[in-house]
């Protein structure tokens, strides 16, 4: 299979990322308008606090459904926006959801307490004991508070991914409980047959998207392609490449720059899912990942045996040539971030400049391959070595290496400190934001 070549997006065309982002905003805004319309048609309570609480509850239900769409890993959205940005939206939507839920509970409780002359705590207990569905809603609220707590950066850094992910699964329990609460006591839900059909459709699409993107599609692709380890090749003392083969790989919609969540089905590794980028452009016969031994998951790759079954979720990511806007490109790699850059160089059209930033020459993994590719494609390759200090790729040095940098697409991948420094440099050099492409590994529950 010939590697897919992607010409730049014409200057007059709407970029795929803009189309997808605008579409999501439009969907959310349209649904918010519909929810508001149904709420108005259902009528208002005599107590203003109860009215505010009901609106907060309706919008929190809509945000909860939107959350599911953001984490469904639908290919169309993921290829255009990228999992890292979808995850970031998921995080901020989650905080908005948390506050609307708190507002729903507080305003409803204080509103009914004002009417019944009970104190708010007694009123809340009374609602939970006497109104069908309120206790389920309270449990859902507690679960969302727990998930929100472990989503904070301070907690996320201290938890293993598997623990964090398992905790996030309680979100789906909270969704089911919240939906049953809405069915039981939601005045807007039962106000009309149109409102009832609308809410069933909203939850059906949201849950169906998760089922499709997180369960059906991965199971289907792995059943179809029957992935297995073909070979394990050491690239350096602490770096290894794994070659993976399977059936009909020419029908797997993977692109250079994307990554998979890999599970190697051995008795001691089957439960671990690790995100690794493709380090070579897919050729229709095999896939390759290259990883540095930075943890237990990646360190164990060198012990894999040929023939080991592989379960891969993906491909994921918008770090691809699909988003090019210019005929020429600059590819900047730092450390093991060279893996998607090497794959992109293989696929990308037009003149390319490659800058590979490492501490020392011995750390330049895949450099020989990069050199061969650069010679074959007429690309420039610069190896920048030295301690990881910010000024190694400062504006003066980068402008000297690539004088026409503002006229190129820039693809950047590397350790977070290096990426942050280079992004700052690109801003100093007035590289237009639409021409800067990067992605950080960030997974949502």
N, C-alpha and C positions, 0 to 999 in steps of 0.2 A: 504494500500500500504506500502510495506517495504521500509524504507529509503535507498536511493542509497548509496552504499559503494564504495569508490574510492581507489584502491590500488595505491601505489606510481608509478610514471613513472619509468620504468627500467633505470638504469644509462646509458645504451647505446642508449636509445631512444632520438630522437630530441624533445625537449620540445614544447608543443603547442604554447607558446608565441613566440618562436624563428621561428617556421614555419610561423605563421601569420605575424610577423614583416618582415621576409625575403621576404615573398610573396608580401607585400605592397611595399617594396623597389624595388623589381624586376619589379612590374607592372609600378611604376613611372619611373624607368630607361628605360624600354622598350618603353614606350610611348614617353619619351623625345627623344629617338633615332629616333622613327618614325616621330615625328614632325620635327626634324632637317632634316631628309632625304627628306620629302615633301617640306620643305623650300628651300633646295638646288636645288631640281628639278624644283621649280617654277622660279628660277633665281634671281639674285641680282640687286638691283637698282644701279644706277651710284653713288649715294651719300652714303658714308659709314655710316653717322649718321642715315639715313633712314633704312639701312640694320640692324643696331643694334636695332633700335626702333621696326622693324618688328619682329625680334627674341624675343625681350622682350615681345611683345604683344602675340606671340604664346605661350611662356612659361607661361605667366600669365593666358592665357585661360586654359592651362593644369593644372596649380595649382588650378584654380577656380573649375574645375571638380573634382580634387583630394580632395579639401575641402569638396565638397558635399558628397563624399564617406566616409570621416572621420566622418561626423555628421549624417550619415544615420542610425546609430544604428542597423547595420546588426548583427543578433545574432552570426553568425560564428566569426566575428571579435571581437565583444564585449566580448564573453566568453573567448577568448584567450588573448586579450590585455588589456581589461578593459576600461570603459568609461573615467576614469580619465587620462589615458595615451593617449587615442585617442583625448581627449579634449586638452591635452598639445600639441600634434602634430598639431591639428587644429589651435591652437593659433600661433605657430611658422610658420606654412604654411601660415597663414593669413598675418603675417608680411612680409614674402617673397613675397606673392602675391601683397601686397601694394607697395613694392619697385619695383617690376617688372612692375607694372602698371605705377608708376611714371616715370620709365625709358622709357617705351613705349611712353608716352605723351611727355616727354622732348626731347628725341632723334628724334622722328618723327617731332615735331614742329621745332626744330632747324635745322634739315636736310632740310625740305622744305623751311624754311626761308632763308637758305644759297643759295638755288637754285633760289628762287624768289626775293632775295634781299630785302625782307620785314623784319621788326623787329618781334621777336618771338611772341609777344602778338597779333599783327595784323594778323600774319600768323595763329595763333590758331583760332582767330575769323573767319577768312576767311574759314578755313577748316570746322568749325562748320556750317557756313552758306551755303557753296557750295557743300560739299561732303556728300552724303547720308549716314546716320548711325553714323556720328561723334558726332552730338549733343546727340544722345542716349548714345554713349560711355561716353561722358562728364558727363551725369547724373549718369550713372553707377559708374563712378569714384568718384563722390561726395558722393554717397550712401556708397561706400566701405570705404571712408575716415571717414564718420560718424560712421559706424559700428566699424572700427578699433579704433576710438577714445574712444568709450564706452567699448571697450574690454581691455583697459589698466587697470592695477590693481587699480590705484587711483580712476578711475571712477567706476569700477566694485564693489568696496567696498561700494560705496555711492548710488548704484541703487538697488531697489527691483528686485528680480529675474524676476518677470512678466514684469517689464519695460525693463530690459535688454534683455529678450527673445523677446519681441515685436519689439524692435529696430533691433534685428538680423534678423527678418523676411524680412526686406528690402534687405537682401543679395540675396534672391530669385528674387526680382525685378531686382537687379543689374545683376544677372546671365542672365536673359531673355534679358535685354537690351544689354549686352555684346555679347550675341550670335547673336542677330539681326545685331549688328555692324559688327561682323565677317562675317556673310553671305553677308552683303552689300558691304564691301570694302576689305575683306580678300583675298589677291592675292593667298595665299597658299590654302585657302578654295576652290577656284574655279579653281585652276591650273590643276586639273585632276579629273576624276570621282572617282578614288581611294581615293584621299585626301578628296573630299566632303563626300564620304561614311564613311571614317574614323572619321571625325569630328562629323558627325551626330551620329555615334555609340558611341563616347566618351560622348557626351552630353546626349544621350539617356540612357546609362548605369548609368551615374552620377545622373541624375534627376529621373530615374526609381528606383535607389537604395533608394533615399530619400523617394519617394512615397511609396515604399514597406515597408521600415523600420519604417517610422514615421507616416504613415497613414493606409495603408492596413493591416499590421500585427497587430497593436494595436486594430483596429476596429474588425478584425476577431476574435482575442482572446477574447475580451470582449463580443462580441455577442455569442461566443461559450460557455464561462464559466459563464456568468450571475452572476458576483460577488456581494455579499451583506454582510453587517455587521451582524455577528452572535451574538457577545457579546462584551462589553467593560468592561475591568477589571482593576481597579486601582491597581498599583503595589507599589506605594509610594505616598507621598503628591503631587509630581509634575511629576509622571511617570504613564503612562497608557498603557495597552496592548489592541489591537483591534484584535479580531478573525474574520476572513473573510471566508465565505463558498461560494460554487458555484457548477456548473455542471462540471463533467468530469475533476476534478482538477488533477487526476492521469495522464492526458495527457498534463498538463501544464509543460513545460521544465524548472522548477525552481529548483535551488540548494541551499543548505545551504551556507550562506555567500553572497548571491546576494541581490539586492534591487529592488524595484519598484518605479515608480513615481505614487503616489496615488492621485486620485481625488475622494472626497466623494460628491456625487451628491445631495447636499442640496442647497437651494436657496441662501445661503450666503457663500458656500464653493466650488461650482462646478468649479469655474475658477481657484482655487488654486491647484497646483501640488507640492507635497512635497516628497522628496526622503527619504524613510525609509527602513532599512534593515529588512529582515525576522529574527525574534528572535527565531524561532524554525524551524527545518528542515521540509520541506514540506512532508506531510504524505499521500497526495492524496485525503484528505477529507476537509482540511481547511488550511488556511495560517494565520500566526500571525505576527504582527508588534508590536514593543514596542518603545515608544517615550517619551522623556523628554519635558516638557513644556518650550521650549526655545524661542518660538515666537508665533505669532497669529495662525499660521497653526497648530502647534503641541499642543498648549494649548487648542484648541477647540476640540480635539479628544475625550475628556472625555464626551462631550455633545452629541456625536453621538448616534442615536437610532438604536436598532436592526432592521434589514430590510432595512436600508439605502443602496441605490444602490452605487456601487463602480466602477470607471473606472480606471484601472491600466495599466500603460505602463511598459513593461518589460517581464521577468526578465533581469536585467542588472548586469554587473560586472564580473571580473575575480578573485575575492577573494573567490575561491572555492578549494575543494580538488582535482579538476582536475589537478592542477599544482604541486602536491606533487612530491618530488624527493627522499624522505627518508621514511623508515618504521615507524619512530617515529617523534612526533611533539611537538612543544612548542606553546601554544596559549597565547598571551598577550593582555589583554583588559584594557582600561582606561575609567572610567565613563560609559556613556551610549553606548560607543563602545563595550560593552559586548554583545550587541544583536547579531551581526553576529558570534561572538566567541562562544556564547552559542549554536547557530545553528550548527556551525562547529563541536563542541565537540560531538553533537548528531550523526553526520554523519561519523566522521573520524574514520579510522581503526588504529590499532597499539597503543602502549603506548603513552599517552599524558600527558604533564605537562601544567597546566593552572595557569597563574598569573593574578590576578585581582587587578588593581591599582585604589584606591579610596581615597578621603580625609578622610573619616571616615566610620565606619561600617554601619551606617545608610544610606550611599550613595551606598551601594553594592546592586543595583537592581538585581533581579533574582539570588541572591546568593544561596538561598535554592534550586532552580532548578539546578544550577551548581553543588552544593554539591551532590545532588541525582544522577545526571548523572555521576559525577566523581566516586562515590562509585560503581555504576552499571557497569562502563566500566573499573574500575581499574586504573583510572587516578589520578594524584596528583593535588591538588588544593591549591594554596597559595593566601591568601588575604593580600595585602600590603597596609597599611593605612598611612596617614600622609599628611602634607602640600605638595602642588605640587612643590617640589623643584627637580632639576635635578638629585641629587645623590641618590634618592630613588630606582632607578633601574640602578645605575651605574654598571660598568663592574664587580667590586668585588662582589657586592650584587647579580647580576644576575648569575655570575659564581658559586657562592655558592649555589644558589637555583637549578641551572641546570648545573651540572659539564660537561655533555656531549652535551652542547648546539651546538657546531660546527657540531655535527652529526645529528641534527634534522632540519626538516622544521620549520620555525618560521612564524606564522600568527599574525599580529599586527594590532590592530584597537583601536583608541582613539582620544582624542583632538590633534590638530596639534602640539602644543608645546611638549606634552608627546611623540608623535610619532617621532618627530625630535630627541628628546633626546635619545630614545631607539634605533633608527636607528644608531645614532652615537656610542652607546654602542655596538651594534652588529658588527659594523665595527672594533671596538677595540678588540673584542673577536674573530676576524677572521672568522666570520660566512660567508660562501660563498654566494655571491649575489644571485645565482639562488635558494637558500634555503630560502630567505626572501620574504614574501608575504604580501603586504599591498595595500590598495586602499583608495583614498580620494574622497569624493563626489565632483565632478566637472562637471558641465553640459555645453554642448555646444549648441549654437543656433540651 
